[in-house]
Amino acid sequence: MAGVEEQVSEQVTPNGSAGGREPFAVINPATGAVTAHVPHLSPEEVHELAVKGRQAQPGWNALGFDGRARIFLRAQKWLLDNRERVIETIQSETGKTYEDALLAEISYGAAAFGFWAKNAPKYLADERVHSSNLLVKGKKLVVRFKPLGLIGVIGPWNYPLTNSFGDCIPAMAAGNSVILKPSEITPLTSLLMGEMLRECGMPEHVYQVATGLGDTGAALIDEVDMIMFTGSTATGKKVAVEAAKNLTPVSLELGGKDPLIVLSDADVERAANTAVFASMQNSGQTCISIERVFVEEPVYDEFVGKVREKVSALRQGVPAGPGSVDVGAMTFPKQVDIVERHVNDAVEHGAKTLTGGHRVEGAGDFFEPTVLVDVTPDMACMTEETFGPTLPIVKVRDQEEAIRLANQGPYGLSGSVFSKDVARGEAVARRLDTGAVCVNDAIINYVALELPMGGAKESGLGTRHAAGGIRKYTQSQSILVSRLHGKKDPHMFPYTEKMTTRLGKLFGFLYGRGKRE
Ligand code: NDP
């Protein structure tokens, strides 16, 4: 990984220094080996990046949608042509499986470049508006969207490409420059994306990476025109408070505790396959992982039997090439402690582990894929975000109890409902207090970039994807152009009794007619 270290000093440290701060090590969580050392940028260095980003932005914006799309489409191809190298880099800092890197990161990045290249002009086109108010009749009314300038993206460690770099794509498509602060655990993919963009002709300093710890992220908030944050709810609240000091807009994609409901008329085999995949994929470290399952009594035993069998069959270990293992390492060592605490707490309070239940001893950070039954709604594994390969299952009397329990707690990111009667499934889905929901499915809604993705309750503020996912990186400007007019309009000075009476009659005519209840 010497190449990564060279790239780090070239791209990140403006003066080849890191403000006298010690670089920090990036560790492969599957093996415990040190992968690279990365600078810890000081607030002054973040400021230097911000100055350069602001200088680069007008030229980038002047390229227009077509000029930017050309670079994005080159990057799309680069990502596919160099996918083995990108996957290796992602694996070296996350410990995830080849498939989790290919299917949930490379494919997302490649799709996102094409999607925003094509749709940015559509979502950000001027909108002509027509008003029913007679006072503005004949005037031209337009809403336009102009880039905010410099966007700060702060990302988590679970998806260094999808959830950190992925948000930079629409921000740049809108004509902004971007500074990305990746998680200290996983900065290497973000740096490699810088190399990709340079090779694809991206002008200097439009995309910059500020490696560092939490204080580097905090410094970034004070430098930018908007913050896109993905991470835990606790840190998201701190980011919102810091941003509020300058009224800097924020978009927050935060934690979740997603429920999956299995109704008595569900296809139990599909529900079990989906529950196992959506809870264990990426070692359970996906914001929209299934973290709680509620099963109606008549199909509970069948569902639990299938889940136990499928989870027991999962192969876990140090990931290598395609098909080598199903479940990889956990990326953040402290997260293993959280998973262990939740499982131990559940067992101490009467829950049973049907399979798994333990941290894997030895090099690397692994927790066994774990199925928990006899859990109660007050246990930590049911109330706090676990973010690991666990699946607690609860038997419920009926759909009403399932909905009530699913809606408990502070989170509301996503959820799933299984029923062969899709109308019933959708009716139940609509009653979940979540920003997204699937019927007879889970997780896959994230790849539909036309569908807004965002959390309800304490799972977030704002959305990514679709029109809202790019308009948030712009300032909307409402324009009124008066073309055909006299020297003076009736509502202007001086006020006269005659004109005021006429206008009063006009308002009565406009808004006072018609029957009402
Ligand atoms: P954290 O909240 O710990 O960190 C997120 C990012 O914020 C990191 O880059 C971190 O830097 C940085 N940071 C830490 N403190 C501050 C601060 N005071 N000001 C500014 N930035 C700061 O989250 P994790 O990295 O642990 O990510 C896991 C969490 O992310 C999970 O809870 C998960 O649910 C959530 N998530 C949500 C998603 C969604 O779309 N809703 C998607 C993916 C994850 P450093 O790492 O250097 O401390």
Residues whose N, C-alpha, C, O or C-beta is under 5 A from the ligand:
A	BS01	NDP	I154 G155 P156 W157 N163 K181 P182 S183 E184 I185 G212 L213 G214 G217 A218 T230 G231 S232 T233 T235 K238 E253 L254 G255 G256 C287 S459
